[in-house]
Amino acid sequence: MGIFDYFKSKGEPSSASVAKDRLQIIVAHERSKRKQPDYLPQMQQEIIDVIRKYVKVGSDDVQIQLENIEDCSILEVNVTLPDN
């Protein structure tokens, strides 16, 4: 046992392990973004444009997600419509 081991807290994780965990979360998040097709942002804008022909909505009122489950792709579109 070294002198510096005496000052380390046994219950708390080291800053290196915390940084590693955070980096793994960031990498996983970025990988999930990469799996989305390149055309998804353009398709989202086109869907927003079509909805705006009939209802006044903002860009933040439309969320589009593409989910791949085995050999099936699921496109989910959520639109928050105004009360009027």
C-alpha positions, -999 to 999 in steps of 0.1 A, spaced: 0 0 0 14 33 -11 10 66 7 -14 79 -20 -36 49 -16 -43 60 19 -59 92 6 -81 76 -20 -117 71 -11 -128 34 -14 -165 40 -22 -161 66 -50 -151 56 -86 -120 72 -100 -122 101 -123 -107 80 -151 -135 54 -148 -162 81 -147 -146 97 -178 -145 63 -196 -182 57 -188 -191 92 -202 -171 86 -233 -188 53 -239 -222 70 -237 -211 97 -262 -198 71 -286 -229 50 -284 -251 81 -290 -230 91 -321 -231 56 -335 -269 56 -332 -270 88 -352 -248 73 -379 -273 45 -385 -299 70 -397 -300 74 -435 -287 105 -451 -321 114 -466 -339 116 -432 -333 153 -425 -346 162 -460 -376 139 -456 -384 156 -423 -383 190 -439 -406 178 -467 -431 163 -442 -431 196 -423 -437 215 -455 -467 193 -464 -482 196 -429 -478 234 -431 -500 235 -461 -529 225 -438 -519 234 -403 -496 261 -389 -468 242 -370 -432 250 -362 -402 229 -370 -399 218 -334 -435 205 -334 -426 176 -357 -403 148 -346 -393 120 -369 -375 88 -358 -364 59 -378 -360 26 -360 -345 -6 -374 -357 -39 -358 -342 -69 -374 -352 -67 -411 -379 -41 -406 -376 -3 -406 -402 17 -386 -407 54 -394 -423 72 -365 -437 108 -371 -450 127 -341 -467 160 -348 -479 184 -320 -509 202 -334 -521 236 -322 -553 238 -302 -570 261 -327 
